[in-house]
Amino acid sequence: MDKYNQSDLINELVKIFPNFASYWQADIADDEYPSTSLHSVYMSFLPFLGSANPTPKQWRLVAYHLSEAIAAGGDRESAVATCFFEGLGKGAISRILRPLLSKEARAYI
């Protein structure tokens, strides 16, 4: 079984939001030793999402991605739970995503 790594996560998010690739590169550009964790990607993705103005299709794809990460368990679940859902709060992103998420993922909001 292959391990899901940071590159896999970035590739998935870039499929949904092509502009995330350049955002991510700019976010880590000054890091002498950039993190290779999934957590660091979600810490960058959340503010990106807040300014991205997603389409309804992109919202559904993000919700599916987050739900799948929670279902996968392990590092994927931990990264989404601690670096995305905990930072989400009760704002507009939360209100849009909540009904689109799986029951298991909604429990984290």
RODO-2510 file (C-alpha; in nm, 4 decimals, decimal comma):
residues 109
     n   res          X          Y          Z
     1     m     0,0000     0,0000     0,0000
     2     d     0,1407     0,3379    -0,0984
     3     k     0,1606     0,6085     0,1607
     4     y    -0,0359     0,9247     0,0884
     5     n     0,2122     1,2118     0,0981
     6     q     0,2244     1,5884     0,0661
     7     s     0,2675     1,5759    -0,3129
     8     d    -0,0456     1,3611    -0,3432
     9     l    -0,2428     1,6134    -0,1387
    10     i    -0,1141     1,9134    -0,3321
    11     n    -0,1942     1,7394    -0,6621
    12     e    -0,5502     1,6669    -0,5473
    13     l    -0,6091     2,0251    -0,4396
    14     v    -0,4555     2,1642    -0,7592
    15     k    -0,6965     1,9500    -0,9632
    16     i    -0,9792     2,1358    -0,7904
    17     f    -0,8069     2,4762    -0,7769
    18     p    -0,5270     2,5135    -1,0342
    19     n    -0,4278     2,8481    -0,8757
    20     f    -0,3438     2,6722    -0,5514
    21     a    -0,0132     2,5547    -0,7034
    22     s     0,1266     2,9076    -0,7258
    23     y    -0,0283     3,0049    -0,3913
    24     w     0,1416     2,7076    -0,2240
    25     q     0,4772     2,7857    -0,3853
    26     a     0,4582     3,1479    -0,2707
    27     d     0,3555     3,0362     0,0788
    28     i     0,6630     2,8162     0,1209
    29     a     0,9081     3,0257    -0,0821
    30     d     1,0856     3,1757     0,2199
    31     d     1,0969     2,8528     0,4220
    32     e     1,4563     2,7366     0,4521
    33     y     1,3311     2,3914     0,5508
    34     p     0,9750     2,3579     0,4164
    35     s     0,7542     2,1141     0,5982
    36     t     0,6665     1,7916     0,4214
    37     s     0,3546     1,7348     0,6312
    38     l    -0,0043     1,7174     0,5161
    39     h    -0,0848     1,9564     0,7996
    40     s     0,1184     2,2376     0,6456
    41     v    -0,0736     2,2077     0,3182
    42     y    -0,4109     2,2449     0,4903
    43     m    -0,2761     2,5393     0,6915
    44     s    -0,2046     2,7061     0,3578
    45     f    -0,5181     2,5823     0,1821
    46     l    -0,7688     2,7249     0,4292
    47     p    -0,6750     3,0924     0,3736
    48     f    -0,6469     3,0233     0,0006
    49     l    -1,0021     2,8859     0,0001
    50     g    -1,1244     3,1945     0,1838
    51     s    -1,0150     3,4128    -0,1050
    52     a    -1,0749     3,1748    -0,3973
    53     n    -1,4453     3,2387    -0,4721
    54     p    -1,5143     2,8710    -0,5570
    55     t    -1,7804     2,7563    -0,8002
    56     p    -2,0563     2,5230    -0,6742
    57     k    -1,8696     2,2326    -0,8389
    58     q    -1,5471     2,3253    -0,6596
    59     w    -1,7310     2,3410    -0,3260
    60     r    -1,8654     1,9893    -0,3863
    61     l    -1,5206     1,8611    -0,4828
    62     v    -1,3607     2,0163    -0,1739
    63     a    -1,6297     1,8667     0,0498
    64     y    -1,5778     1,5267    -0,1102
    65     h    -1,2002     1,5587    -0,0671
    66     l    -1,2335     1,6538     0,3014
    67     s    -1,4863     1,3769     0,3668
    68     e    -1,2570     1,1206     0,2038
    69     a    -0,9619     1,2425     0,4119
    70     i    -1,1611     1,1982     0,7331
    71     a    -1,2697     0,8502     0,6237
    72     a    -0,9087     0,7546     0,5435
    73     g    -0,8041     0,8037     0,9052
    74     g    -0,4442     0,8393     1,0180
    75     d    -0,2410     1,1403     0,9062
    76     r    -0,5001     1,2442     0,6510
    77     e    -0,7765     1,2625     0,9098
    78     s    -0,5504     1,4342     1,1614
    79     a    -0,4390     1,6998     0,9130
    80     v    -0,7927     1,7864     0,8048
    81     a    -0,9274     1,7833     1,1596
    82     t    -0,6539     1,9936     1,3176
    83     c    -0,5431     2,2236     1,0372
    84     f    -0,8600     2,2752     0,8397
    85     f    -1,1699     2,2110     1,0499
    86     e    -1,0277     2,3608     1,3716
    87     g    -0,9322     2,6773     1,1859
    88     l    -1,2606     2,6969     1,0016
    89     g    -1,4726     2,8570     1,2702
    90     k    -1,8373     2,9313     1,1987
    91     g    -1,7967     3,1697     0,9051
    92     a    -1,9093     3,1529     0,5451
    93     i    -1,6847     2,8619     0,4468
    94     s    -1,8248     2,6490     0,7263
    95     r    -2,1850     2,7352     0,6344
    96     i    -2,1249     2,6418     0,2699
    97     l    -1,9258     2,3234     0,3314
    98     r    -2,1214     2,1746     0,6214
    99     p    -2,4215     2,0459     0,4217
   100     l    -2,1895     1,9049     0,1534
   101     l    -1,9729     1,7003     0,3913
   102     s    -2,0208     1,3406     0,4965
   103     k    -2,1801     1,2813     0,8360
   104     e    -1,8388     1,1798     0,9761
   105     a    -1,6715     1,4976     0,8501
   106     r    -1,9561     1,7211     0,9751
   107     a    -1,8885     1,5908     1,3259
   108     y    -1,5582     1,7812     1,3222
   109     i    -1,7231     2,1186     1,2600
***
